[in-house]
Each structure stands twice: as structure tokens, then as C-alpha cells.
């Protein structure tokens, strides 16, 4: 809540802050018991996390009409508006998959390879649990490098200079980050 979500380029661009709605979504994913948290042996603080859930072909499309926060609604609409075009379940020939919702490393532990290790562990755990595919979205150049180094396929790119929010191009609000990439991995 304090260390990972605020650094996400699209959280900044859409002005989305932590909320009860986000907390509920993260808790639902955590209840599937397929997320990973890396904790320092020395300080016992969280160094990094992957929050993962399970998505199914039979899941209904996102209904954001009940979300009161317009900023969050806009962010979620952006993230899901290409889902039909992607056709993930047909592309990977699965009825369910792991969805990596968050990959984050606390600022003071970045540039140590922890993101790579977290993602590798999450992929290994997904494989061991018998899943056949993983889907994820990466909004920053750093997480994109990690996914690509781990062999994820780029399913779709959404360049920030092609999208506008409140009359401004997203690219003007995301700093060095230029696009969201949707990833898939057959495991």
C-alpha cells in the first residue's frame, strides 16, 4: 500500500491512491495463496511482492459501474479495454490461468535482482501447482524488462502516447515509462 502501488506509472497518471476497493481486490487475490512475499532476514521488512490470483475463461468481464472513484474506474477501464482483442484463453488454449496482478520491490531494495527472483519463484510455483498459463500486465520499463528476461510473450502493447486522460496524453503523466505491455507465458 505504501511502497509498491504509489510508484506504478498508471497509478500516478490516473491519480489513483490506495482505497478500500483496491484493498479488497488485493485481499481476494491473496486468499488464493499463490502470491509471494520476500522478507528481509535482517530487518523483517517486506522487500518485494508478487500478488497473484486465478482468472477463468468463465469470469464475467469487469463491471466498473459500481466503482465510485472515477480515477480508479478510468484506470481499470484502460487496463481491461483490450481483453476481448487479446483473447488470452483461446491464445493459450486454457480455461484458467494465473494472473500476476503486482510485481513490486521496495525502493531501497531495487537494482539487486529481487524482481527477477520474485518472478522466477512465482512462475515456478504456478508450474508446480499445475497451471498451464500466466497472464500479466507491466506498466513500467523495469517490470517489462523482468518479464521479458523471464521469457514472457508480449501479447499486446498499449503506448501511452495513444491514450488520453482528462485531455492530456498519458505519456505526459508517466515519466520514462512509455507503454503498458500485456504478457502471457505458457508453462
N, C-alpha and C positions, 0 to 999 in steps of 0.2 A: 504494500500500500504506500509506504513512504519512500521506497528506494527503487522500485522497478517501474511501476506504472507511470509516474511523472516524467520519466526520461523517454518514453515512447514517442517517436515523432508525431504520430497521429493524435495522441493524447494532447500534445502541445498545439498542433494545428487546429483541432476542433475545440480546444479549451475544455477538455473533459477532465474532471477531477474524480478522485475516488468517491464512490457513493454506495449506498445500501444495495442498489441494483447490481453493481459490479461485484460487491462482496458476496451477494447471493450466488451469482454465476460462478465465481471462483470456488466458493464452498461446494457447490454442486459437482464441479469437476474434481475437487479434492476428495470427495466422498467415493469416487471410483477407485481410489487407491492406486493410481498409476502415475502419479506426479512424483517428482524427485526434488529434494531439498538438500543442498550442500551446506554443511555447518562446520565452522572453524573448530578444530580441536582445542586451540589455544584460548579463543575468546568466547566460544559457544554462540557466536552470532551467525545469522544466515549470510552466506557468501553468494549463493546463487540458487535459482529455482527453475524448474520446468513445471508448468501447470498443464496437465493433460486431461482430456476427457474422452468419451466414446461418442462417435457420431454414427448414425444409421441411415441407410437409404430411405427408410420409412419415416424418418423425422420430418415433421412439418417445417415449411420454410419459416424463417424468423418473422415473428409478428411484433413489430416495434410500436404498434399503435398504443399499447398500454404503458410505454415508457414516457414518463413526464418530462424528463430532461431532453430538450431539443438537441443539445450538443451531442449527447450520447446517442440519441436516435440517428443523427446525421452520421456519426462515426460508424455505427453498426450497419446502417444502410450502405455506406461506402464499402465496408468490408464484405458484404454479402451480395451486392448487386450483380455480380458476375457468376454467382453459384450455378445458375442454370446453364450458362455458356460453358463453364468448366466441365460439368457433368462428371464429377470426380468418381462416383461409384461405378459408372459404366467404363470410364477410362482405366480404372484399376481392377475392374471385374470383381468387386467385393460388395457385400451388403452392409458391412460395418468397418470402421477404421478408427484408429487412434487420432485424435485431433490435438496437436500441440498448440495450446492457447497462448502460452507465455514462455519465453526463454529470456531470463534476465540474470545479470551478475551485478552485485552491488558495486558502486563506483570504485571504492578503494581496492577491490579485488579484480578489476578489469585488467586486460592485457597480460593475463597469467595463463591463458588457455583453459580457464574453467568453463567457459561456454561450450567449447569443443567437448570437454569431458562430460558435462551435463547432457548434451545432446546425444553423444555416443551411448551413455548409460540409458537414456530414455528409449533410444532405438533398440538397444539390446533387451531391455525389459519388455518392450512391446512385442518383439520377436518371441521371447521366451513365453509370453502369455498367449501366443498363438495368433496374434493379429497378422493380417496379410498386407496391410497398407497403413500409411500415415499421411495425414494432411496437415499443413501448417501455413501460416501467413507470416511473413517477415517484413517489418516496416522500416527497418534501419539497415544501413550498409554493413554494419557489424554483424548483425544476426544473419543477414543474407550470405556473407562470406562463410559463416559457420555452417549453414545448411548446405551450401554448395560444396564445401570441403568434405562434408559427410556423404555426398553423393545423391542428394535430393534432386529430383527433376523440377525444373521451372515449368509450372503448368500455365501460368499467366503472369504478365507484368501489368501494373497499373501506374503509369508515370504520373507523378504529382502535377506536372505542368499541363495535364489534360483535364484536371478536375478543379472546380472552384467551390469555395465555401464562403458565404457572406460576401460574394462579389470579388473575392481575391483568389488567385491561383494557390492551390495547396502548397506548391513548391516554394512560395514566398514565406510559408509558415513552418517548413520542415528542416530548414538549415541545410546541412550537407547531404541529407537523405533525399533521394530523388524519386523513389517509387516504392510501392508495395509489391512484393512478389508472393504469389501463391505457389506452394510447393507440394509435391507428392513423393512418396517413396514406397516402392513395392518391397516387402520384406518376406 
